Amino acid sequence: MAMKTVSQAEQALTELAERFTHWRQSRANIHERIPAPLWDQAVALSQVLTNGQVAKALKLSAPDLKNRRLAQQASVPAQAPESNPRFIDVTPAGAGWIAGPSGDQVELERPDGLRMRIRCGAGAAELGELVRVFVEGGRCFN
């Protein structure tokens, strides 16, 4: 469920709340589990709107919704790199990076929202390896 704006997400939340109400009224057993498609839509909305806002509107447990969102994010396989990745070479001419008075700064953000900011005068090879590990979703710290 791709949301472009908060207002679209709020409209989708209203519609999903109606679907939850219908499901609750028509279920055969009060202990019946919430269907996966309803959970999936709730999780998708909680990535655009606040967890509490979605949980309240859908009458869900906020911790349960958060745990499902985290589990879904953990189960998403790392995306394969593009065949033609859009990298910009920021290596200055010469033998490596030269730190300015306050050092160089690079800020990266992955599609899953994880961010990394680097402030250093590291050599281009070390910085390149760090960026590669970050983009691929691996761990670079022991």
C-alpha positions as a Markdown table, in Angstrom:
| # | Residue | x | y | z |
|---|---|---|---|---|
| 1 | Met | 0.0 | 0.0 | 0.0 |
| 2 | Ala | 1.9 | 3.0 | -1.2 |
| 3 | Met | 0.8 | 6.3 | 0.4 |
| 4 | Lys | 1.8 | 9.6 | -1.2 |
| 5 | Thr | 0.4 | 12.0 | 1.4 |
| 6 | Val | -0.8 | 12.0 | 4.9 |
| 7 | Ser | -4.3 | 13.0 | 3.8 |
| 8 | Gln | -4.4 | 9.9 | 1.5 |
| 9 | Ala | -3.2 | 7.8 | 4.4 |
| 10 | Glu | -5.9 | 9.3 | 6.7 |
| 11 | Gln | -8.6 | 8.5 | 4.1 |
| 12 | Ala | -7.3 | 5.0 | 3.8 |
| 13 | Leu | -7.3 | 4.6 | 7.6 |
| 14 | Thr | -11.0 | 5.7 | 7.7 |
| 15 | Glu | -11.8 | 3.1 | 5.0 |
| 16 | Leu | -9.8 | 0.4 | 6.8 |
| 17 | Ala | -11.5 | 1.2 | 10.1 |
| 18 | Glu | -14.8 | 0.5 | 8.4 |
| 19 | Arg | -13.5 | -2.8 | 7.1 |
| 20 | Phe | -12.3 | -3.7 | 10.6 |
| 21 | Thr | -15.8 | -2.8 | 12.0 |
| 22 | His | -17.4 | -5.0 | 9.3 |
| 23 | Trp | -15.1 | -7.9 | 10.1 |
| 24 | Arg | -15.7 | -7.6 | 13.8 |
| 25 | Gln | -19.5 | -7.6 | 13.3 |
| 26 | Ser | -19.5 | -10.6 | 10.9 |
| 27 | Arg | -16.9 | -12.9 | 12.4 |
| 28 | Ala | -18.1 | -16.3 | 13.4 |
| 29 | Asn | -16.2 | -16.4 | 16.7 |
| 30 | Ile | -15.2 | -13.5 | 19.0 |
| 31 | His | -11.7 | -15.1 | 19.4 |
| 32 | Glu | -11.2 | -15.3 | 15.6 |
| 33 | Arg | -7.8 | -13.9 | 14.6 |
| 34 | Ile | -7.7 | -10.7 | 12.5 |
| 35 | Pro | -7.2 | -11.7 | 8.9 |
| 36 | Ala | -3.6 | -11.1 | 7.5 |
| 37 | Pro | -4.8 | -8.7 | 4.8 |
| 38 | Leu | -6.3 | -6.4 | 7.4 |
| 39 | Trp | -3.1 | -6.6 | 9.5 |
| 40 | Asp | -1.0 | -5.9 | 6.4 |
| 41 | Gln | -2.9 | -2.8 | 5.6 |
| 42 | Ala | -2.7 | -1.6 | 9.3 |
| 43 | Val | 1.0 | -2.1 | 9.3 |
| 44 | Ala | 1.4 | -0.2 | 6.0 |
| 45 | Leu | -0.6 | 2.7 | 7.4 |
| 46 | Ser | 1.5 | 2.7 | 10.6 |
| 47 | Gln | 4.5 | 3.5 | 8.4 |
| 48 | Val | 2.9 | 6.7 | 7.2 |
| 49 | Leu | 0.8 | 7.7 | 10.2 |
| 50 | Thr | 1.7 | 7.4 | 13.9 |
| 51 | Asn | 1.4 | 3.9 | 15.4 |
| 52 | Gly | -0.9 | 5.3 | 18.1 |
| 53 | Gln | -3.2 | 7.0 | 15.5 |
| 54 | Val | -3.6 | 3.8 | 13.5 |
| 55 | Ala | -4.0 | 1.6 | 16.6 |
| 56 | Lys | -6.7 | 3.8 | 18.1 |
| 57 | Ala | -8.7 | 4.2 | 14.9 |
| 58 | Leu | -8.6 | 0.4 | 14.3 |
| 59 | Lys | -9.1 | -0.5 | 18.0 |
| 60 | Leu | -5.8 | -2.5 | 18.0 |
| 61 | Ser | -3.2 | -2.9 | 20.6 |
| 62 | Ala | -0.4 | -0.3 | 19.8 |
| 63 | Pro | 2.3 | -2.7 | 21.0 |
| 64 | Asp | 0.9 | -5.5 | 18.8 |
| 65 | Leu | 0.8 | -3.2 | 15.8 |
| 66 | Lys | 4.4 | -2.1 | 16.4 |
| 67 | Asn | 5.6 | -5.6 | 16.8 |
| 68 | Arg | 4.0 | -6.7 | 13.5 |
| 69 | Arg | 5.5 | -3.7 | 11.7 |
| 70 | Leu | 9.0 | -4.5 | 13.1 |
| 71 | Ala | 8.6 | -8.2 | 12.2 |
| 72 | Gln | 7.5 | -7.3 | 8.7 |
| 73 | Gln | 10.5 | -5.0 | 8.3 |
| 74 | Ala | 12.8 | -7.7 | 9.5 |
| 75 | Ser | 11.4 | -10.3 | 7.1 |
| 76 | Val | 11.7 | -8.1 | 4.0 |
| 77 | Pro | 14.8 | -9.4 | 2.1 |
| 78 | Ala | 17.4 | -6.9 | 1.2 |
| 79 | Gln | 16.7 | -5.4 | -2.2 |
| 80 | Ala | 19.0 | -6.5 | -5.0 |
| 81 | Pro | 21.2 | -3.7 | -6.2 |
| 82 | Glu | 20.1 | -1.9 | -9.3 |
| 83 | Ser | 21.8 | -3.1 | -12.5 |
| 84 | Asn | 22.8 | 0.5 | -13.1 |
| 85 | Pro | 23.1 | 2.1 | -9.6 |
| 86 | Arg | 23.1 | 5.8 | -9.3 |
| 87 | Phe | 26.2 | 6.6 | -7.4 |
| 88 | Ile | 28.1 | 9.8 | -7.6 |
| 89 | Asp | 31.9 | 9.7 | -7.2 |
| 90 | Val | 32.8 | 12.3 | -4.6 |
| 91 | Thr | 36.4 | 11.4 | -4.4 |
| 92 | Pro | 38.5 | 14.5 | -5.0 |
| 93 | Ala | 41.5 | 14.3 | -7.4 |
| 94 | Gly | 44.5 | 13.1 | -5.6 |
| 95 | Ala | 45.3 | 10.3 | -3.2 |
| 96 | Gly | 42.3 | 10.2 | -0.9 |
| 97 | Trp | 40.1 | 12.6 | 1.0 |
| 98 | Ile | 41.4 | 15.7 | 2.5 |
| 99 | Ala | 39.4 | 16.9 | 5.5 |
| 100 | Gly | 38.5 | 20.5 | 5.7 |
| 101 | Pro | 38.4 | 22.6 | 8.9 |
| 102 | Ser | 35.3 | 20.8 | 10.1 |
| 103 | Gly | 35.8 | 17.5 | 8.2 |
| 104 | Asp | 33.8 | 16.1 | 5.3 |
| 105 | Gln | 30.2 | 15.1 | 5.8 |
| 106 | Val | 28.2 | 12.5 | 3.9 |
| 107 | Glu | 24.6 | 11.6 | 4.8 |
| 108 | Leu | 22.9 | 8.5 | 3.5 |
| 109 | Glu | 19.3 | 7.1 | 3.8 |
| 110 | Arg | 18.2 | 3.7 | 2.7 |
| 111 | Pro | 14.7 | 2.9 | 1.4 |
| 112 | Asp | 13.8 | 1.3 | 4.8 |
| 113 | Gly | 14.4 | 4.7 | 6.5 |
| 114 | Leu | 17.7 | 3.8 | 8.1 |
| 115 | Arg | 20.1 | 6.8 | 8.0 |
| 116 | Met | 23.8 | 7.2 | 8.4 |
| 117 | Arg | 25.8 | 10.4 | 8.7 |
| 118 | Ile | 29.6 | 10.3 | 8.3 |
| 119 | Arg | 31.8 | 13.1 | 9.4 |
| 120 | Cys | 35.4 | 12.3 | 8.9 |
| 121 | Gly | 38.6 | 12.6 | 6.8 |
| 122 | Ala | 38.6 | 8.9 | 5.9 |
| 123 | Gly | 40.3 | 7.6 | 2.9 |
| 124 | Ala | 38.1 | 7.0 | -0.1 |
| 125 | Ala | 38.6 | 3.2 | 0.0 |
| 126 | Glu | 37.4 | 3.0 | 3.6 |
| 127 | Leu | 34.5 | 5.3 | 3.1 |
| 128 | Gly | 33.5 | 3.4 | -0.1 |
| 129 | Glu | 33.5 | 0.1 | 1.9 |
| 130 | Leu | 31.4 | 1.6 | 4.7 |
| 131 | Val | 28.8 | 3.0 | 2.2 |
| 132 | Arg | 28.7 | -0.4 | 0.4 |
| 133 | Val | 28.0 | -2.3 | 3.6 |
| 134 | Phe | 25.3 | 0.3 | 4.6 |
| 135 | Val | 23.5 | 0.2 | 1.3 |
| 136 | Glu | 23.6 | -3.6 | 1.1 |
| 137 | Gly | 22.0 | -3.7 | 4.6 |
| 138 | Gly | 24.9 | -5.6 | 6.2 |
| 139 | Arg | 26.6 | -5.1 | 9.6 |
| 140 | Cys | 29.9 | -3.3 | 9.5 |
| 141 | Phe | 30.6 | -3.2 | 13.3 |
| 142 | Asn | 31.9 | -6.0 | 15.4 |
